[in-house]
Amino acid sequence: MAWTKYQLFLAGLMLVTGSINTLSANTDAVTLCPCVDEIYLKTPHHGHSSSEEQWADNFVAEGCGGSQEHSFTHPFVQAVGMFLGEFSCLAAFYLLRCQARRQSDSSVEPQQPFNALLFLPPALCDMTGTSIMYVALNMTSASSFQMLRGAVIIFTGLFSVAFLGRRLAPSQWLGILITIAGLVVVGLADLLSKHDNQHKLSEVITGDLLIVMAQIIIAIQMVLEEKFVYKHNIHPLQAVGIEGFFGFVILSLLLVPMYYSPAASFSGNPRGVLEDALDAFCQVGRQPLIALALLGNISSIAFFNFSGISVTKELSATTRMVLDTLRTVVIWAFTLALGWEIFHPLQILGFLILLTGTALYNGLHRPLLACLSRRWRAPTEEGEQERLLGDSRTPINEAS
């Protein structure tokens, strides 16, 4: 069945905003949910980094107190912006609910009361995982970041077996094994790639490991959401918004102790602390384009969540997974075209292996096999029908 113009718009919006989200998140160099039937997809966090962040980090501006010009390296401030983007999904939810009430549609109304504090543990996981990924994105490339996020399949699958009692199909176990192989190839590509002055080999390895570590935390978040949250049948936009609220408030408060916490090599600001929010605001004031990049990151996250949920509703969760995978291709092509990354053939192999593992885990091979099976059976059944008709005509001819 052909897609409608609205469905094409939603698919394009998800692909574009998801790509912008990752490209804007990478501050120097330049989130797949395996249980799509049970857990909604969010951006990196579901798509946590992207073009605006990378764009923001490419800017150089003076900081506070007349400090020398330096790059905008403020991962935790960017993470706060990401949660603000998620928090804005609550506004979209209430707008949809008002519209639904006018049309007597109860699809966005809560089916049963729930305690908003249920979202606090997943929000803490989200906050931790997202912050780690923003730090890692300053150490490695955007394409590697996007591909290594596929490790969430491995840990979500294992945790769902251990804590949710789910039984994985053989194709899902095979998908996990293939994904592990793909991660090894992507890591090997990073080891063999040429690195510039901003990304030393040790930093790239550390960044890749941090990304994989963050996927463990994101997998815990997904299991917590499925076990404690989604039995209440909460609308996904409302769920994203509530988690965004908790993440925004908590991480904003944590910026205060981070301002006084030394971070050695993990710090990218002149004071050498974990995060210097005042320096970030000073740089934004002196370079307004940084504010534009951060605003693009916040808005792209909000639109990405909205379009992703709408794609699942209008089309299917499988379509959403395919579009999320295509984001990697768009990000990769964009960063190569602008010279933000150096091409390495092993990355193509790693991406194809990861794509295969993701497809197997999420059952994307079943529609393809069903289509091939129908095409294979059609000529056979036609030949069988002709054979039967031929047999049935033989006695008539003989009798005549």
Phi, psi and chi 1 to 4 in degrees:
 res  aa     phi    psi   chi1   chi2   chi3   chi4
   1 MET       -  132.1 -175.8  178.2   65.7      -
   2 ALA   -70.0  146.2      -      -      -      -
   3 TRP   -75.6  147.6  -72.6    6.2      -      -
   4 THR   -79.5  168.2   63.7      -      -      -
   5 LYS   -61.9  -36.3  -68.1 -177.6  178.6  179.9
   6 TYR   -66.9  -40.4  177.9   63.2      -      -
   7 GLN   -66.6  -39.4  -70.0  171.7  -23.3      -
   8 LEU   -63.7  -39.4  -73.4  172.2      -      -
   9 PHE   -62.4  -44.4  168.1   75.6      -      -
  10 LEU   -63.5  -43.4  -71.2  174.9      -      -
  11 ALA   -63.1  -44.3      -      -      -      -
  12 GLY   -65.1  -39.4      -      -      -      -
  13 LEU   -63.1  -42.4 -177.8   64.3      -      -
  14 MET   -64.7  -43.2  177.5 -177.9  171.8      -
  15 LEU   -66.4  -44.1 -173.2   60.7      -      -
  16 VAL   -70.4  -50.6  170.8      -      -      -
  17 THR   -66.6  -34.8   56.0      -      -      -
  18 GLY   -64.9  -39.3      -      -      -      -
  19 SER   -69.3  -42.8  -59.7      -      -      -
  20 ILE   -60.6  -38.0  -71.1  175.4      -      -
  21 ASN   -60.2  -41.7  175.4   40.4      -      -
  22 THR   -77.6  -40.2  -63.0      -      -      -
  23 LEU   -66.6  -34.4  -69.1  172.2      -      -
  24 SER   -79.1  -17.3   64.5      -      -      -
  25 ALA   -81.7  -25.7      -      -      -      -
  26 ASN   -77.3  114.8 -171.2  -23.1      -      -
  27 THR   -83.9  -19.1   57.6      -      -      -
  28 ASP  -115.0  -45.0  -59.8  -38.8      -      -
  29 ALA  -114.7  -76.0      -      -      -      -
  30 VAL   -50.7      -  123.4      -      -      -
  31 THR       -      -   34.0      -      -      -
  32 LEU       -  123.9  -50.1  177.1      -      -
  33 CYS   -83.7  119.3  171.0      -      -      -
  34 PRO   -72.2  -26.6   20.4  -24.9      -      -
  35 CYS   -99.7   63.8  -52.7      -      -      -
  36 VAL   -67.3  -22.3  -70.1      -      -      -
  37 ASP   -77.0  -24.9  -66.8  -30.0      -      -
  38 GLU  -109.4  -26.0  -62.7   85.5   16.9      -
  39 ILE  -125.3  134.7  -57.9  177.7      -      -
  40 TYR   -72.3  158.2   59.8   86.9      -      -
  41 LEU   -97.5  137.2  -67.8  171.5      -      -
  42 LYS  -129.3  166.2  -65.9 -174.7  -70.3 -178.5
  43 THR   -79.5   83.8  131.4      -      -      -
  44 PRO   105.8  -29.7  107.2  -29.8      -      -
  45 HIS  -102.1   73.1    6.8  -54.1      -      -
  46 HIS   123.0   85.7  -43.8 -172.7      -      -
  47 GLY    60.5   46.7      -      -      -      -
  48 HIS   -79.6  -17.9  -73.0  154.8      -      -
  49 SER  -133.3  161.3   -3.6      -      -      -
  50 SER  -177.2 -150.0   75.0      -      -      -
  51 SER   -71.6  -34.2   31.6      -      -      -
  52 GLU   -68.2  -37.8  -84.9   92.8   23.8      -
  53 GLU   -69.7  -40.8  -69.0  175.4   -3.8      -
  54 GLN   -64.4  -39.9  160.2  153.0   27.8      -
  55 TRP   -62.0  -44.4 -175.8   32.0      -      -
  56 ALA   -60.5  -38.7      -      -      -      -
  57 ASP   -76.7  -16.0  -67.5  -23.9      -      -
  58 ASN   -77.6  -10.0  -78.6  -27.1      -      -
  59 PHE   -83.3  147.1  -75.1  114.8      -      -
  60 VAL  -122.9  131.6  174.5      -      -      -
  61 ALA  -154.0  159.8      -      -      -      -
  62 GLU   -71.1  148.8  -67.2 -178.2    1.9      -
  63 GLY   -98.1 -155.3      -      -      -      -
  64 CYS   -79.5  155.3  -63.5      -      -      -
  65 GLY    67.4   23.8      -      -      -      -
  66 GLY    71.2   25.2      -      -      -      -
  67 SER   -66.5  160.0   61.8      -      -      -
  68 GLN   -66.0  160.1  -66.9 -177.7  -10.6      -
  69 GLU   -64.2  138.0  -70.3 -172.8  -14.2      -
  70 HIS  -151.4  162.5   54.1  -81.2      -      -
  71 SER   -69.5  155.1   60.5      -      -      -
  72 PHE   -81.6   90.7 -173.4   82.9      -      -
  73 THR  -116.1   85.7  -51.0      -      -      -
  74 HIS  -137.1   75.0  -62.6  -77.3      -      -
  75 PRO   -62.9  -36.1   21.2  -31.8      -      -
  76 PHE   -75.9  -32.9  -65.0   98.8      -      -
  77 VAL   -64.3  -40.4  171.0      -      -      -
  78 GLN   -65.2  -37.3  -70.3  176.1  -36.2      -
  79 ALA   -63.8  -37.5      -      -      -      -
  80 VAL   -60.4  -41.9  169.9      -      -      -
  81 GLY   -63.2  -37.3      -      -      -      -
  82 MET   -61.9  -44.2 -172.2  -85.1  -64.8      -
  83 PHE   -67.6  -31.5  -75.7  113.5      -      -
  84 LEU   -64.0  -37.7 -179.4   59.1      -      -
  85 GLY   -63.8  -40.2      -      -      -      -
  86 GLU   -67.2  -41.4  -71.4 -173.7    8.6      -
  87 PHE   -58.5  -35.0 -177.1   27.3      -      -
  88 SER   -66.1  -16.2   64.9      -      -      -
  89 CYS   -64.0  -23.3  -72.0      -      -      -
  90 LEU   -62.8  -37.6  -89.8 -178.2      -      -
  91 ALA   -62.7  -42.3      -      -      -      -
  92 ALA   -62.9  -38.5      -      -      -      -
  93 PHE   -63.5  -46.4  166.6   73.7      -      -
  94 TYR   -69.0  -31.6  -73.3  114.5      -      -
  95 LEU   -65.2  -43.6  -72.6  174.5      -      -
  96 LEU   -64.1  -37.2  -72.7  176.6      -      -
  97 ARG   -68.1  -38.7 -169.5  164.2   72.4  170.2
  98 CYS   -63.8  -41.5  -69.0      -      -      -
  99 GLN   -65.7  -39.9 -177.8 -178.6    7.9      -
 100 ALA   -65.7  -36.1      -      -      -      -
 101 ARG   -65.1  -35.5  -75.9  177.3  174.9  174.9
 102 ARG   -66.8  -31.3  -64.5 -167.7 -168.4  100.8
 103 GLN   -98.2    8.3  -60.1  174.4   -5.7      -
 104 SER    56.9   41.3  -60.2      -      -      -
 105 ASP  -107.0  123.1 -178.2    7.4      -      -
 106 SER   -99.2   12.9   61.0      -      -      -
 107 SER   -68.4  -24.6   59.7      -      -      -
 108 VAL  -103.4    4.9  -65.1      -      -      -
 109 GLU   -86.2  138.9  -66.5  -68.9  -18.4      -
 110 PRO   -62.7  134.6   21.2  -30.7      -      -
 111 GLN   -75.9  -24.6  -58.9  -61.0  -44.6      -
 112 GLN  -155.8  154.5   53.8 -178.0  -50.0      -
 113 PRO   -66.3  151.7   21.9  -32.3      -      -
 114 PHE  -146.8  157.9   66.1   93.0      -      -
 115 ASN   -92.0  122.5 -171.4  -15.0      -      -
 116 ALA   -62.0  -22.2      -      -      -      -
 117 LEU   -67.6  -12.8  -69.7  177.2      -      -
 118 LEU   -58.2  -26.2  -77.1  173.1      -      -
 119 PHE   -85.5   -6.5  -70.9   91.9      -      -
 120 LEU   -65.1  -50.1 -177.0   56.4      -      -
 121 PRO   -59.4  -47.3  -24.7   35.4      -      -
 122 PRO   -60.6  -35.9  -21.9   32.9      -      -
 123 ALA   -65.8  -37.2      -      -      -      -
 124 LEU   -65.2  -40.9  -68.6  174.3      -      -
 125 CYS   -63.2  -44.0  -67.7      -      -      -
 126 ASP   -60.2  -45.0 -171.3   10.3      -      -
 127 MET   -62.3  -45.1 -179.7 -172.5   68.9      -
 128 THR   -67.2  -48.3  -54.3      -      -      -
 129 GLY   -63.0  -42.4      -      -      -      -
 130 THR   -64.7  -43.6  -60.5      -      -      -
 131 SER   -62.3  -42.2  -60.7      -      -      -
 132 ILE   -62.0  -41.7  -68.5  175.1      -      -
 133 MET   -67.9  -34.2  -74.6 -167.1  -73.7      -
 134 TYR   -67.0  -37.6  -90.5  103.2      -      -
 135 VAL   -65.2  -44.4  172.0      -      -      -
 136 ALA   -64.3  -34.1      -      -      -      -
 137 LEU   -65.8  -21.9 -169.2   55.5      -      -
 138 ASN   -77.8   -9.3  -70.0  -36.3      -      -
 139 MET  -108.8  -19.2  -60.1  179.3  176.2      -
 140 THR  -133.2 -176.2 -172.6      -      -      -
 141 SER   -86.7  159.1   64.4      -      -      -
 142 ALA   -67.8  -37.4      -      -      -      -
 143 SER   -67.6  -42.8   59.9      -      -      -
 144 SER   -63.3  -41.0  -64.9      -      -      -
 145 PHE   -56.8  -47.4  167.5   85.3      -      -
 146 GLN   -64.6  -40.7 -171.1   70.4   21.3      -
 147 MET   -73.1  -41.3  -73.2 -172.9  -83.3      -
 148 LEU   -66.8  -20.7  -70.0  172.7      -      -
 149 ARG   -63.2  -17.4  -76.9  178.4   53.3 -137.1
 150 GLY   -63.3  -13.3      -      -      -      -
 151 ALA   -63.3  -16.6      -      -      -      -
 152 VAL   -60.4  -27.4   71.7      -      -      -
 153 ILE   -60.6  -43.8  -73.7  178.0      -      -
 154 ILE   -60.3  -52.5  -58.3  170.8      -      -
 155 PHE   -74.2  -35.3  -56.6  112.5      -      -
 156 THR   -65.0  -40.8  -54.3      -      -      -
 157 GLY   -62.8  -45.8      -      -      -      -
 158 LEU   -66.2  -42.9  -64.0  177.4      -      -
 159 PHE   -67.8  -34.8  -68.7  161.9      -      -
 160 SER   -67.2  -32.5   63.9      -      -      -
 161 VAL   -71.5  -43.5  170.7      -      -      -
 162 ALA   -74.0  -39.0      -      -      -      -
 163 PHE  -111.9  -20.6  -58.6  109.0      -      -
 164 LEU  -107.6   -5.7  -59.9  178.8      -      -
 165 GLY    69.4   20.4      -      -      -      -
 166 ARG   -79.2  145.1  179.8  174.7  -67.5  115.3
 167 ARG  -104.2  122.6  -62.5 -176.3   60.7 -178.8
 168 LEU   -85.7  142.7  -60.3 -177.3      -      -
 169 ALA   -72.9  158.0      -      -      -      -
 170 PRO   -55.2  -36.7  -27.2   34.8      -      -
 171 SER   -65.4  -31.3   60.8      -      -      -
 172 GLN   -72.2  -40.2  -69.4  178.9  -54.8      -
 173 TRP   -62.7  -41.2  -74.7  111.6      -      -
 174 LEU   -63.0  -39.3 -179.8   59.7      -      -
 175 GLY   -61.7  -38.9      -      -      -      -
 176 ILE   -63.8  -44.1  -71.2  176.4      -      -
 177 LEU   -64.2  -42.0  -66.6  176.5      -      -
 178 ILE   -66.1  -37.2  -66.6  176.4      -      -
 179 THR   -63.0  -40.4  -60.3      -      -      -
 180 ILE   -60.1  -43.7  -66.1  174.5      -      -
 181 ALA   -62.3  -39.7      -      -      -      -
 182 GLY   -64.0  -39.1      -      -      -      -
 183 LEU   -64.2  -38.0  -66.0  175.5      -      -
 184 VAL   -63.3  -41.8  172.4      -      -      -
 185 VAL   -66.4  -43.0  173.5      -      -      -
 186 VAL   -63.2  -42.6  171.8      -      -      -
 187 GLY   -62.8  -39.2      -      -      -      -
 188 LEU   -65.1  -37.6 -175.7   61.3      -      -
 189 ALA   -62.4  -39.3      -      -      -      -
 190 ASP   -65.9  -36.3  -80.1  -19.1      -      -
 191 LEU   -67.0  -36.1  -71.0  175.9      -      -
 192 LEU   -89.7  -10.7  -61.4  178.8      -      -
 193 SER   -75.4  155.1  -64.0      -      -      -
 194 LYS   -76.8  140.9  -63.7  179.8  179.7  179.0
 195 HIS  -120.4  143.2  -54.6  -71.9      -      -
 196 ASP   -87.1 -174.3   52.2   28.0      -      -
 197 ASN   -67.0  -26.4  -65.6  -29.9      -      -
 198 GLN   -78.4  -28.2  -72.6 -176.9  -33.2      -
 199 HIS  -124.0   89.6  -64.2   92.1      -      -
 200 LYS   -74.3  161.5  -61.8  178.2 -178.4  178.5
 201 LEU   -58.0  -42.3  179.0   58.9      -      -
 202 SER   -63.3  -37.5   58.4      -      -      -
 203 GLU   -67.5  -40.3  -70.1 -176.1   -8.0      -
 204 VAL   -63.5  -43.9  171.2      -      -      -
 205 ILE   -63.0  -44.7  -65.3  174.8      -      -
 206 THR   -61.6  -43.4  -57.5      -      -      -
 207 GLY   -61.6  -43.5      -      -      -      -
 208 ASP   -63.0  -42.2  -71.2  -10.6      -      -
 209 LEU   -65.6  -38.3  -68.0  175.6      -      -
 210 LEU   -65.2  -37.5  -74.4  175.4      -      -
 211 ILE   -62.2  -46.2  -66.1  169.8      -      -
 212 VAL   -64.2  -40.4  175.4      -      -      -
 213 MET   -60.8  -40.6 -177.0 -171.2  -55.2      -
 214 ALA   -63.7  -31.3      -      -      -      -
 215 GLN   -67.6  -28.4  -56.6  -41.8  -57.1      -
 216 ILE   -63.4  -43.4  -60.8  176.4      -      -
 217 ILE   -67.4  -41.0  -59.4  173.8      -      -
 218 ILE   -63.9  -36.8  -62.7  -60.2      -      -
 219 ALA   -64.5  -40.3      -      -      -      -
 220 ILE   -60.9  -41.2  -64.9  173.8      -      -
 221 GLN   -58.7  -45.7  172.6 -165.0  -13.7      -
 222 MET   -63.8  -39.9  -68.8  179.8  174.6      -
 223 VAL   -66.4  -41.7  170.8      -      -      -
 224 LEU   -62.4  -41.8  -71.7  173.3      -      -
 225 GLU   -62.6  -43.7  -71.9  171.1  -16.4      -
 226 GLU   -69.6  -36.4 -176.7  173.4   -6.5      -
 227 LYS   -77.8  -38.5 -172.7  172.9 -178.8   64.8
 228 PHE  -113.5  -22.9  -61.0  109.2      -      -
 229 VAL  -100.8  -49.7  175.7      -      -      -
 230 TYR   -77.7   -6.6  -69.8   97.2      -      -
 231 LYS   -70.0  -13.8   62.4 -177.2  179.7 -179.0
 232 HIS   -89.2   -0.6  -65.1  -77.7      -      -
 233 ASN    55.9   50.3 -163.8   21.9      -      -
 234 ILE   -84.1  140.8  -58.0  167.5      -      -
 235 HIS   -62.8  135.8 -168.5  -83.7      -      -
 236 PRO   -57.3  -39.3  -26.4   34.3      -      -
 237 LEU   -62.1  -38.5  -83.9  178.2      -      -
 238 GLN   -66.9  -39.7 -173.0  179.4   18.7      -
 239 ALA   -64.0  -45.3      -      -      -      -
 240 VAL   -61.8  -42.5  173.9      -      -      -
 241 GLY   -64.0  -42.5      -      -      -      -
 242 ILE   -66.8  -43.6  -65.0  175.7      -      -
 243 GLU   -62.7  -38.6  -75.4 -168.5   13.2      -
 244 GLY   -62.6  -37.4      -      -      -      -
 245 PHE   -62.5  -49.3  168.1   76.2      -      -
 246 PHE   -61.6  -45.0  -78.6  121.1      -      -
 247 GLY   -63.2  -41.6      -      -      -      -
 248 PHE   -63.7  -46.7  175.1   74.1      -      -
 249 VAL   -66.9  -48.5  172.2      -      -      -
 250 ILE   -66.9  -46.6  -65.2  173.0      -      -
 251 LEU   -69.1  -32.6 -167.2   54.5      -      -
 252 SER   -62.0  -40.6  -63.8      -      -      -
 253 LEU   -68.0  -35.1  -65.7  175.1      -      -
 254 LEU   -71.1  -16.9  -72.0  177.7      -      -
 255 LEU   -61.7  -25.8  -71.4  178.2      -      -
 256 VAL   -66.9  -55.9  176.6      -      -      -
 257 PRO   -66.0  -28.6   20.2  -31.8      -      -
 258 MET   -63.2  -29.6  -72.9 -179.5 -176.9      -
 259 TYR   -64.1  -24.1 -177.2   80.6      -      -
 260 TYR  -110.4    4.9  -60.9   99.3      -      -
 261 SER  -100.2  113.9  -57.1      -      -      -
 262 PRO   -65.0  143.8   21.8  -31.1      -      -
 263 ALA  -130.5    3.3      -      -      -      -
 264 ALA    52.5 -125.1      -      -      -      -
 265 SER   -71.4  -17.1   59.4      -      -      -
 266 PHE   -79.4   -6.5  -77.3   96.9      -      -
 267 SER   -92.4  140.8  173.0      -      -      -
 268 GLY  -116.2   12.7      -      -      -      -
 269 ASN  -111.7  160.3   53.1   75.2      -      -
 270 PRO   -60.0  -30.7  -24.1   34.2      -      -
 271 ARG   -80.0  -11.7  -66.2 -178.2   58.4 -113.4
 272 GLY    71.9   24.0      -      -      -      -
 273 VAL   -99.9  171.8  -66.1      -      -      -
 274 LEU   -61.5  -42.3 -164.9   57.5      -      -
 275 GLU  -155.9  133.0 -178.5   59.4  -78.6      -
 276 ASP  -115.5   88.7 -170.6  -15.7      -      -
 277 ALA   -65.7  -35.6      -      -      -      -
 278 LEU   -63.7  -39.7  -66.8 -179.1      -      -
 279 ASP   -63.1  -38.1 -178.2   71.1      -      -
 280 ALA   -62.5  -44.8      -      -      -      -
 281 PHE   -66.5  -36.7  -69.1  128.2      -      -
 282 CYS   -64.5  -41.4  -71.0      -      -      -
 283 GLN   -65.8  -39.1  -73.9 -171.0  -71.6      -
 284 VAL   -62.9  -39.9  170.1      -      -      -
 285 GLY   -65.8  -32.9      -      -      -      -
 286 ARG   -88.2  -17.8  -70.0 -179.7  169.8   85.5
 287 GLN  -135.1   91.2  176.9   52.5  -87.2      -
 288 PRO   -59.8  -23.8  -22.8   33.4      -      -
 289 LEU   -65.3  -24.3  -72.8  178.4      -      -
 290 ILE   -64.8  -41.5  -62.7  178.3      -      -
 291 ALA   -61.8  -38.1      -      -      -      -
 292 LEU   -64.4  -40.9  179.9   61.9      -      -
 293 ALA   -64.9  -42.9      -      -      -      -
 294 LEU   -65.8  -39.5  -65.1  177.4      -      -
 295 LEU   -64.1  -37.9 -178.5   61.7      -      -
 296 GLY   -63.2  -37.6      -      -      -      -
 297 ASN   -66.1  -43.7 -171.7   38.2      -      -
 298 ILE   -64.0  -47.6  -66.5  171.3      -      -
 299 SER   -69.8  -36.1   58.3      -      -      -
 300 SER   -66.3  -35.2   66.4      -      -      -
 301 ILE   -65.7  -43.1  -73.6  171.8      -      -
 302 ALA   -63.3  -47.4      -      -      -      -
 303 PHE   -69.0  -32.6  -79.3  108.3      -      -
 304 PHE   -65.9  -43.6  177.0   71.9      -      -
 305 ASN   -63.4  -44.7  -79.2  -74.4      -      -
 306 PHE   -63.2  -47.6  171.1   75.5      -      -
 307 SER   -67.7  -36.1   59.1      -      -      -
 308 GLY   -64.0  -44.3      -      -      -      -
 309 ILE   -65.4  -38.5  -68.8  166.9      -      -
 310 SER   -67.9  -37.3  -59.7      -      -      -
 311 VAL   -62.8  -42.4  164.5      -      -      -
 312 THR   -60.8  -39.5  -57.8      -      -      -
 313 LYS   -74.0  -44.3 -179.7  179.4  178.4 -179.5
 314 GLU   -80.2  -32.6  -66.2  -73.2  -25.7      -
 315 LEU  -116.6  -89.8  -63.1  167.2      -      -
 316 SER  -169.7  163.4   66.2      -      -      -
 317 ALA   -66.3  -32.0      -      -      -      -
 318 THR   -63.2  -43.3  -59.8      -      -      -
 319 THR   -60.7  -38.6  -56.7      -      -      -
 320 ARG   -63.7  -40.2 -174.9  174.2 -175.4  174.6
 321 MET   -64.9  -41.2  -78.9  -60.4  -56.7      -
 322 VAL   -62.9  -45.0  172.2      -      -      -
 323 LEU   -63.8  -37.3  -68.9  172.9      -      -
 324 ASP   -65.6  -35.3 -164.3   55.9      -      -
 325 THR   -69.3  -37.8  -57.2      -      -      -
 326 LEU   -63.6  -23.3  -71.5  177.0      -      -
 327 ARG   -56.5  -39.0  -86.7 -158.5  -57.5  151.9
 328 THR   -60.4  -41.6  -56.9      -      -      -
 329 VAL   -63.3  -44.6  179.8      -      -      -
 330 VAL   -63.1  -46.7  173.8      -      -      -
 331 ILE   -62.0  -43.8  -67.1  167.6      -      -
 332 TRP   -62.6  -49.4 -162.1    3.8      -      -
 333 ALA   -61.6  -40.3      -      -      -      -
 334 PHE   -66.1  -46.6 -167.6   84.2      -      -
 335 THR   -68.4  -34.4   53.6      -      -      -
 336 LEU   -68.4  -41.0  -72.2  175.3      -      -
 337 ALA   -64.2  -36.2      -      -      -      -
 338 LEU   -88.6   -1.2  -66.3 -178.1      -      -
 339 GLY    76.1   19.7      -      -      -      -
 340 TRP   -78.5  -19.1  -71.6   -9.5      -      -
 341 GLU  -135.8  161.8  -67.0 -173.2   25.6      -
 342 ILE  -105.4  131.1  -59.8  175.3      -      -
 343 PHE   -70.1  138.8  173.0   78.6      -      -
 344 HIS  -137.1  125.4 -163.0  -71.1      -      -
 345 PRO   -56.6  -31.8  -22.6   32.5      -      -
 346 LEU   -63.3  -25.4  -90.1 -179.0      -      -
 347 GLN   -65.6  -35.8  -76.3 -170.2  -40.8      -
 348 ILE   -63.3  -46.3  -64.9 -179.1      -      -
 349 LEU   -61.4  -44.7  177.7   60.8      -      -
 350 GLY   -61.8  -41.4      -      -      -      -
 351 PHE   -63.7  -43.5  170.4   70.3      -      -
 352 LEU   -64.5  -38.8  -66.8  176.1      -      -
 353 ILE   -66.8  -44.9  -65.2  174.7      -      -
 354 LEU   -62.1  -39.0  -74.3  171.4      -      -
 355 LEU   -62.2  -41.7 -177.2   61.6      -      -
 356 THR   -64.4  -45.1  -57.2      -      -      -
 357 GLY   -62.3  -42.5      -      -      -      -
 358 THR   -63.5  -42.1  -58.3      -      -      -
 359 ALA   -62.9  -42.8      -      -      -      -
 360 LEU   -65.9  -43.6  -75.6  172.6      -      -
 361 TYR   -63.1  -41.7 -170.9   96.9      -      -
 362 ASN   -88.7    5.1  -68.9  -76.8      -      -
 363 GLY    74.7   21.2      -      -      -      -
 364 LEU   -70.9  -12.7  -59.1 -175.4      -      -
 365 HIS   -78.8  -20.0   62.0  -70.2      -      -
 366 ARG   -66.1  -47.0  -63.7 -168.7 -173.0  101.2
 367 PRO   -59.7  -37.2  -22.7   33.3      -      -
 368 LEU   -65.8  -45.1  178.4   60.3      -      -
 369 LEU   -64.4  -37.6  -67.1  178.0      -      -
 370 ALA   -65.1  -39.4      -      -      -      -
 371 CYS   -65.9  -44.5 -179.7      -      -      -
 372 LEU   -64.9  -36.4  -67.1  175.6      -      -
 373 SER   -65.5  -41.1  178.0      -      -      -
 374 ARG   -64.6  -41.0  -74.6 -165.3  -60.8  -91.4
 375 ARG   -66.4  -34.8  -69.5 -173.6  177.5 -176.5
 376 TRP   -72.8  -36.9 -179.9   80.1      -      -
 377 ARG   -75.4  -29.6  -78.6 -158.7  -55.5  -96.5
 378 ALA   -58.4  -52.7      -      -      -      -
 379 PRO   -63.8  -36.0  -19.0   31.5      -      -
 380 THR   -63.7  -45.1  -55.0      -      -      -
 381 GLU   -66.1  -35.1  -68.4  174.5   -6.1      -
 382 GLU   -65.9  -42.5 -176.3  178.3  -10.9      -
 383 GLY   -65.1  -37.8      -      -      -      -
 384 GLU   -64.9  -39.2 -178.7   69.4   15.5      -
 385 GLN   -65.4  -41.5 -174.3  176.8   14.0      -
 386 GLU   -64.6  -37.1  -69.3  178.5   -3.2      -
 387 ARG   -64.5  -41.7 -173.5 -176.7   65.6   80.4
 388 LEU   -67.3  -39.9  -67.6  174.6      -      -
 389 LEU   -64.9  -38.6  -71.1  173.9      -      -
 390 GLY   -63.5  -41.8      -      -      -      -
 391 ASP   -64.2  -36.4  -68.1  -16.0      -      -
 392 SER   -73.6  -25.5   62.6      -      -      -
 393 ARG   -82.7  -19.9  -74.8 -165.3  -64.0  -92.2
 394 THR   -59.6  -48.9  -59.4      -      -      -
 395 PRO   -62.5  -34.0  -23.1   34.5      -      -
 396 ILE   -65.7  -42.4  -61.7  176.8      -      -
 397 ASN   -65.8  -40.8  -66.9  -23.9      -      -
 398 GLU   -65.2  -37.7  -71.1  179.1   -5.9      -
 399 ALA   -67.5  -34.1      -      -      -      -
 400 SER   -75.6      -   60.7      -      -      -
